[in-house]
Amino acid sequence: MEEFRIQKGSFKEVKNTILLRRLALNLFLAIIIFAVLFFNKDNDPAFIQLPILLAIVITVQLVLALRQLKKYEAVFESFSITVNDNEIISDQWGRDPLIVSKANITEIIKYDNGVIVINSNNPKSVIIPKQIQNADDLEKLLLEIKSIRYVKRSSYYKILRTAFTLITISSLVLFFFTENKLIAGITGGISICYFLYYYYMTKKSKVKDERLQRASVWIIVFICLITLMLFSKLMSK
């Protein structure tokens, strides 16, 4: 039996990535909202209070994120993978151990970011972070069980996905602020298409995770909300 744990101090990398992404997203949203109101500043008194309001919102979000990450650090670093003669056991503080029989493993995937996903007849996937100790030794053990499929996503794909996400965020902001039917139709359509695509990819994903399934429900709710708002905007006089 061999046990693999998360490298000590490796959560710092995860925390920095999450904070940078959240900060970048907030700044991008602030720029878009500020730009929309700037061109409508003569008709919108909120333009004057906007910089202060956005600064407060961004600061509060970052403070809350730091508090959440502090709690998540203990959970993240408690992660362990045990490989014995018959099973692979994933254990983490606050969650029930996930036990997968080697005989029931259907697929092992390693992504280019270092994350390993083990799929089986179990409704949940075993997800191994790249920060696991002795990753090469673990990979050799997994190769003895089943061949690993290596998935590499091109930089072009990552750039395209990021651009599409930013376009959708911009479209959402414009959609909520605009009263122009043409702009509302275009931006609302883009937003709905994006969330439908995201829902499809969530269902298609090889990673079986309860959080993804819960997220897919909220995606449907959000799509319905945007559709109703779009219908209301298009039907208004």
C-alpha positions as a LaTeX table, in Angstrom:
\begin{tabular}{lrrr}
\hline
Residue & $x$ (\AA) & $y$ (\AA) & $z$ (\AA) \\
\hline
Met1 & 0.00 & 0.00 & 0.00 \\
Glu2 & 1.30 & 3.44 & $-0.94$ \\
Glu3 & 0.00 & 6.81 & 0.14 \\
Phe4 & 0.51 & 10.12 & $-1.64$ \\
Arg5 & $-0.21$ & 13.48 & $-0.04$ \\
Ile6 & $-0.24$ & 17.11 & $-1.15$ \\
Gln7 & 3.10 & 18.90 & $-1.06$ \\
Lys8 & 3.39 & 21.20 & 1.94 \\
Gly9 & 3.08 & 24.87 & 1.06 \\
Ser10 & 1.84 & 24.14 & $-2.46$ \\
Phe11 & $-1.49$ & 25.83 & $-1.77$ \\
Lys12 & 0.24 & 29.20 & $-2.20$ \\
Glu13 & 0.35 & 28.60 & $-5.96$ \\
Val14 & $-3.37$ & 27.73 & $-6.03$ \\
Lys15 & $-4.28$ & 30.76 & $-3.90$ \\
Asn16 & $-2.29$ & 33.20 & $-6.06$ \\
Thr17 & $-3.89$ & 31.84 & $-9.24$ \\
Ile18 & $-7.43$ & 32.16 & $-7.83$ \\
Leu19 & $-6.83$ & 35.69 & $-6.51$ \\
Leu20 & $-5.25$ & 36.90 & $-9.75$ \\
Arg21 & $-8.12$ & 35.52 & $-11.81$ \\
Arg22 & $-10.72$ & 37.07 & $-9.51$ \\
Leu23 & $-8.93$ & 40.43 & $-9.50$ \\
Ala24 & $-8.57$ & 40.40 & $-13.30$ \\
Leu25 & $-12.26$ & 39.54 & $-13.72$ \\
Asn26 & $-13.35$ & 42.29 & $-11.33$ \\
Leu27 & $-11.18$ & 44.88 & $-13.05$ \\
Phe28 & $-12.49$ & 43.82 & $-16.44$ \\
Leu29 & $-16.09$ & 44.10 & $-15.23$ \\
Ala30 & $-15.32$ & 47.51 & $-13.71$ \\
Ile31 & $-13.89$ & 48.76 & $-17.02$ \\
Ile32 & $-16.90$ & 47.54 & $-19.00$ \\
Ile33 & $-19.46$ & 48.99 & $-16.57$ \\
Phe34 & $-17.54$ & 52.27 & $-16.34$ \\
Ala35 & $-17.37$ & 52.51 & $-20.14$ \\
Val36 & $-21.11$ & 51.86 & $-20.53$ \\
Leu37 & $-22.04$ & 54.49 & $-17.97$ \\
Phe38 & $-19.45$ & 56.95 & $-19.30$ \\
Phe39 & $-21.17$ & 57.09 & $-22.67$ \\
Asn40 & $-24.46$ & 57.56 & $-20.88$ \\
Lys41 & $-23.19$ & 59.86 & $-18.12$ \\
Asp42 & $-25.47$ & 62.75 & $-19.07$ \\
Asn43 & $-28.52$ & 60.61 & $-18.38$ \\
Asp44 & $-27.18$ & 58.53 & $-15.53$ \\
Pro45 & $-26.41$ & 60.17 & $-12.15$ \\
Ala46 & $-24.83$ & 56.90 & $-10.96$ \\
Phe47 & $-21.75$ & 57.75 & $-13.02$ \\
Ile48 & $-20.36$ & 60.03 & $-10.28$ \\
Gln49 & $-20.64$ & 57.43 & $-7.49$ \\
Leu50 & $-19.49$ & 54.54 & $-9.69$ \\
Pro51 & $-15.70$ & 54.60 & $-9.04$ \\
Ile52 & $-16.19$ & 54.55 & $-5.26$ \\
Leu53 & $-18.86$ & 51.84 & $-5.46$ \\
Leu54 & $-16.74$ & 49.62 & $-7.70$ \\
Ala55 & $-13.69$ & 50.04 & $-5.45$ \\
Ile56 & $-15.76$ & 48.98 & $-2.42$ \\
Val57 & $-17.24$ & 45.96 & $-4.25$ \\
Ile58 & $-13.83$ & 44.76 & $-5.50$ \\
Thr59 & $-12.24$ & 45.20 & $-2.05$ \\
Val60 & $-15.06$ & 43.32 & $-0.29$ \\
Gln61 & $-14.88$ & 40.49 & $-2.83$ \\
Leu62 & $-11.12$ & 40.10 & $-2.39$ \\
Val63 & $-11.40$ & 40.14 & 1.42 \\
Leu64 & $-14.13$ & 37.47 & 1.30 \\
Ala65 & $-12.06$ & 35.44 & $-1.15$ \\
Leu66 & $-9.05$ & 35.53 & 1.21 \\
Arg67 & $-11.21$ & 34.32 & 4.10 \\
Gln68 & $-12.66$ & 31.49 & 2.00 \\
Leu69 & $-9.22$ & 30.48 & 0.74 \\
Lys70 & $-7.87$ & 30.35 & 4.29 \\
Lys71 & $-10.56$ & 27.79 & 5.16 \\
Tyr72 & $-10.02$ & 25.91 & 1.90 \\
Glu73 & $-6.26$ & 25.62 & 2.50 \\
Ala74 & $-6.72$ & 23.07 & 5.30 \\
Val75 & $-9.13$ & 21.08 & 3.13 \\
Phe76 & $-6.82$ & 21.16 & 0.13 \\
Glu77 & $-3.69$ & 20.10 & 2.02 \\
Ser78 & $-5.56$ & 17.25 & 3.76 \\
Phe79 & $-6.01$ & 15.50 & 0.38 \\
Ser80 & $-4.43$ & 12.05 & 0.04 \\
Ile81 & $-4.45$ & 9.17 & $-2.42$ \\
Thr82 & $-3.90$ & 5.60 & $-1.25$ \\
Val83 & $-3.20$ & 2.80 & $-3.72$ \\
Asn84 & $-3.44$ & $-0.76$ & $-2.40$ \\
Asp85 & $-3.71$ & $-4.16$ & $-4.08$ \\
Asn86 & $-7.38$ & $-3.79$ & $-4.98$ \\
Glu87 & $-8.47$ & $-0.17$ & $-4.61$ \\
Ile88 & $-7.65$ & 3.49 & $-5.00$ \\
Ile89 & $-8.85$ & 5.60 & $-2.09$ \\
Ser90 & $-9.21$ & 9.38 & $-2.25$ \\
Asp91 & $-9.55$ & 11.04 & 1.14 \\
Gln92 & $-10.01$ & 14.66 & 2.14 \\
Trp93 & $-11.03$ & 16.44 & 5.32 \\
Gly94 & $-14.77$ & 17.11 & 5.48 \\
Arg95 & $-15.66$ & 14.57 & 2.79 \\
Asp96 & $-16.38$ & 10.86 & 2.79 \\
Pro97 & $-13.54$ & 8.74 & 1.40 \\
Leu98 & $-14.00$ & 7.92 & $-2.29$ \\
Ile99 & $-13.12$ & 4.27 & $-2.88$ \\
Val100 & $-12.65$ & 2.94 & $-6.41$ \\
Ser101 & $-11.99$ & $-0.68$ & $-7.23$ \\
Lys102 & $-9.13$ & $-1.14$ & $-9.70$ \\
Ala103 & $-11.26$ & $-3.62$ & $-11.61$ \\
Asn104 & $-13.94$ & $-0.95$ & $-12.17$ \\
Ile105 & $-11.65$ & 1.77 & $-13.53$ \\
Thr106 & $-12.74$ & 2.71 & $-17.04$ \\
Glu107 & $-10.36$ & 5.54 & $-17.87$ \\
Ile108 & $-7.38$ & 7.47 & $-16.53$ \\
Ile109 & $-6.74$ & 10.93 & $-17.97$ \\
Lys110 & $-3.80$ & 13.24 & $-17.36$ \\
Tyr111 & $-4.22$ & 16.84 & $-18.50$ \\
Asp112 & $-1.40$ & 19.09 & $-19.57$ \\
Asn113 & $-1.83$ & 21.15 & $-16.38$ \\
Gly114 & $-0.80$ & 18.08 & $-14.33$ \\
Val115 & $-4.26$ & 17.13 & $-13.02$ \\
Ile116 & $-5.13$ & 13.41 & $-13.16$ \\
Val117 & $-8.73$ & 12.19 & $-13.39$ \\
Ile118 & $-9.68$ & 8.58 & $-12.71$ \\
Asn119 & $-13.10$ & 7.51 & $-14.00$ \\
Ser120 & $-14.86$ & 4.30 & $-13.03$ \\
Asn121 & $-18.32$ & 2.85 & $-12.53$ \\
Asn122 & $-18.54$ & 5.07 & $-9.47$ \\
Pro123 & $-20.70$ & 8.18 & $-10.13$ \\
Lys124 & $-17.81$ & 10.36 & $-8.89$ \\
Ser125 & $-14.38$ & 10.82 & $-10.45$ \\
Val126 & $-11.14$ & 10.70 & $-8.47$ \\
Ile127 & $-9.46$ & 14.05 & $-9.17$ \\
Ile128 & $-5.77$ & 14.29 & $-8.25$ \\
Pro129 & $-4.27$ & 17.81 & $-8.12$ \\
Lys130 & $-0.92$ & 18.45 & $-9.78$ \\
Gln131 & 0.48 & 19.43 & $-6.36$ \\
Ile132 & 0.54 & 15.78 & $-5.22$ \\
Gln133 & 3.85 & 14.54 & $-3.83$ \\
Asn134 & 5.91 & 12.05 & $-5.86$ \\
Ala135 & 3.67 & 12.54 & $-8.89$ \\
Asp136 & 5.96 & 10.46 & $-11.13$ \\
Asp137 & 5.79 & 7.47 & $-8.76$ \\
Leu138 & 2.00 & 7.75 & $-8.61$ \\
Glu139 & 1.80 & 7.90 & $-12.40$ \\
Lys140 & 3.87 & 4.70 & $-12.68$ \\
Leu141 & 1.49 & 2.94 & $-10.28$ \\
Leu142 & $-1.51$ & 4.09 & $-12.30$ \\
Leu143 & 0.09 & 2.87 & $-15.52$ \\
Glu144 & 0.29 & $-0.60$ & $-13.99$ \\
Ile145 & $-3.49$ & $-0.48$ & $-13.52$ \\
Lys146 & $-4.53$ & 1.02 & $-16.84$ \\
Ser147 & $-3.03$ & 3.02 & $-19.68$ \\
Ile148 & $-3.21$ & 6.79 & $-19.24$ \\
Arg149 & $-4.71$ & 9.06 & $-21.88$ \\
Tyr150 & $-2.77$ & 12.29 & $-22.09$ \\
Val151 & $-4.82$ & 15.36 & $-23.02$ \\
Lys152 & $-3.03$ & 18.48 & $-24.19$ \\
Arg153 & $-4.95$ & 21.63 & $-24.94$ \\
Ser154 & $-3.27$ & 23.98 & $-27.38$ \\
Ser155 & $-2.48$ & 27.56 & $-26.40$ \\
Tyr156 & $-4.78$ & 28.63 & $-29.25$ \\
Tyr157 & $-7.67$ & 26.84 & $-27.52$ \\
Lys158 & $-6.91$ & 28.54 & $-24.19$ \\
Ile159 & $-6.70$ & 31.99 & $-25.80$ \\
Leu160 & $-9.95$ & 31.39 & $-27.70$ \\
Arg161 & $-11.74$ & 30.22 & $-24.55$ \\
Thr162 & $-10.55$ & 33.26 & $-22.60$ \\
Ala163 & $-11.57$ & 35.63 & $-25.40$ \\
Phe164 & $-15.00$ & 34.01 & $-25.67$ \\
Thr165 & $-15.49$ & 34.33 & $-21.90$ \\
Leu166 & $-14.53$ & 38.03 & $-21.91$ \\
Ile167 & $-16.84$ & 38.69 & $-24.87$ \\
Thr168 & $-19.69$ & 37.00 & $-23.01$ \\
Ile169 & $-19.06$ & 39.04 & $-19.85$ \\
Ser170 & $-19.05$ & 42.23 & $-21.92$ \\
Ser171 & $-22.26$ & 41.12 & $-23.63$ \\
Leu172 & $-23.93$ & 40.43 & $-20.28$ \\
Val173 & $-23.04$ & 43.87 & $-18.93$ \\
Leu174 & $-24.29$ & 45.58 & $-22.09$ \\
Phe175 & $-27.43$ & 43.43 & $-22.06$ \\
Phe176 & $-28.36$ & 44.44 & $-18.50$ \\
Phe177 & $-27.72$ & 48.15 & $-19.13$ \\
Thr178 & $-29.06$ & 48.70 & $-22.65$ \\
Glu179 & $-32.58$ & 49.61 & $-23.66$ \\
Asn180 & $-31.78$ & 49.32 & $-27.37$ \\
Lys181 & $-33.64$ & 46.31 & $-28.79$ \\
Leu182 & $-31.00$ & 45.50 & $-31.42$ \\
Ile183 & $-28.13$ & 45.57 & $-28.92$ \\
Ala184 & $-30.23$ & 43.62 & $-26.39$ \\
Gly185 & $-31.01$ & 40.97 & $-29.03$ \\
Ile186 & $-27.35$ & 40.54 & $-30.03$ \\
Thr187 & $-25.83$ & 40.61 & $-26.53$ \\
Gly188 & $-28.64$ & 38.51 & $-25.02$ \\
Gly189 & $-28.26$ & 35.94 & $-27.82$ \\
Ile190 & $-24.49$ & 35.74 & $-27.28$ \\
Ser191 & $-24.98$ & 35.27 & $-23.53$ \\
Ile192 & $-27.59$ & 32.54 & $-23.95$ \\
Cys193 & $-25.43$ & 30.69 & $-26.50$ \\
Tyr194 & $-22.44$ & 30.83 & $-24.16$ \\
Phe195 & $-24.33$ & 29.41 & $-21.19$ \\
Leu196 & $-25.93$ & 26.70 & $-23.33$ \\
Tyr197 & $-22.46$ & 25.73 & $-24.54$ \\
Tyr198 & $-21.16$ & 25.77 & $-20.95$ \\
Tyr199 & $-24.07$ & 23.56 & $-19.84$ \\
Tyr200 & $-23.37$ & 21.14 & $-22.70$ \\
Met201 & $-19.65$ & 20.96 & $-21.81$ \\
Thr202 & $-20.51$ & 20.40 & $-18.14$ \\
Lys203 & $-22.71$ & 17.44 & $-19.01$ \\
Lys204 & $-20.16$ & 16.12 & $-21.51$ \\
Ser205 & $-17.22$ & 16.46 & $-19.10$ \\
Lys206 & $-15.29$ & 13.34 & $-18.20$ \\
Val207 & $-14.98$ & 14.69 & $-14.67$ \\
Lys208 & $-17.88$ & 13.44 & $-12.57$ \\
Asp209 & $-18.28$ & 15.86 & $-9.67$ \\
Glu210 & $-21.29$ & 16.87 & $-7.58$ \\
Arg211 & $-20.31$ & 20.56 & $-7.70$ \\
Leu212 & $-20.41$ & 20.52 & $-11.50$ \\
Gln213 & $-23.86$ & 18.97 & $-11.46$ \\
Arg214 & $-25.14$ & 21.59 & $-9.00$ \\
Ala215 & $-23.60$ & 24.32 & $-11.16$ \\
Ser216 & $-25.43$ & 22.98 & $-14.22$ \\
Val217 & $-28.77$ & 23.53 & $-12.46$ \\
Trp218 & $-27.91$ & 27.18 & $-11.80$ \\
Ile219 & $-26.82$ & 27.57 & $-15.43$ \\
Ile220 & $-30.32$ & 26.56 & $-16.56$ \\
Val221 & $-31.87$ & 29.02 & $-14.09$ \\
Phe222 & $-29.61$ & 31.78 & $-15.41$ \\
Ile223 & $-30.46$ & 30.94 & $-19.04$ \\
Cys224 & $-34.18$ & 31.16 & $-18.22$ \\
Leu225 & $-33.63$ & 34.51 & $-16.47$ \\
Ile226 & $-31.75$ & 36.00 & $-19.45$ \\
Thr227 & $-34.37$ & 34.64 & $-21.87$ \\
Leu228 & $-37.21$ & 36.27 & $-19.89$ \\
Met229 & $-35.33$ & 39.56 & $-19.69$ \\
Leu230 & $-34.57$ & 39.44 & $-23.41$ \\
Phe231 & $-38.22$ & 38.77 & $-24.22$ \\
Ser232 & $-39.23$ & 41.68 & $-21.96$ \\
Lys233 & $-36.75$ & 44.07 & $-23.60$ \\
Leu234 & $-37.78$ & 43.08 & $-27.13$ \\
Met235 & $-41.50$ & 43.39 & $-26.36$ \\
Ser236 & $-41.25$ & 46.75 & $-24.59$ \\
Lys237 & $-42.28$ & 49.89 & $-26.42$ \\
\hline
\end{tabular}
